Amino acid sequence: TLFRSAASDSTVRLWSGSASVYECLQTLHFGNGFVMDVSLSLLPASGEPILACGADDCQIHLYVLQDRQFQKAQVLHGHEDWIRGVEWTCCDGNLMLASCAQDRKST
């Protein structure tokens, strides 16, 4: 099972494990910024994991799994203040991402 966490040290960590034994598989660094929320899903066609990280830089950072490591694939712009939440949902076979921010916009 794959878990994710965001921390005040400007990192997102990806963990694997079961019961009480967990191992950190990868650490993503965000410099001086903070990631406020993370959401993990599987791409419908391939079943590969995709990670969305909503940050205090008003952007959503998307990562996909390549060669057993998450790599940045895209940065989404549109909010005018820090991202408060991100959440994936699947509708009619399409994966969609919802976000909300301190700018009072939901996308």
KACORNOR-V445727 format. One record per backbone hydrogen bond with DSSP energy under -0.5 kcal/mol. NH is the residue of the N-H (numbers start at 1). CO is the residue of the C=O. If there is no record, write none. Layout:
nh=<NH;NH>
co=<CO;CO>
//
This chain:
nh=<3;5;7;10;11;12;13;14;15;16;17;18;21;22;23;25;25;26;28;30;33;36;36;37;39;41;43;47;50;51;52;53;54;55;55;56;58;60;61;61;62;62;63;64;65;66;66;69;71;73;74;76;78;79;83;84;85;87;89;91;94;96;96;98;100;101;102;104;107>
co=<15;13;11;7;7;28;5;26;3;23;1;21;18;20;16;14;23;14;12;10;30;34;54;54;52;50;48;43;41;63;39;61;37;53;59;34;55;76;53;59;60;74;51;71;49;64;69;66;64;62;62;60;79;58;55;100;100;98;96;94;91;89;94;87;85;105;82;101;99>
//
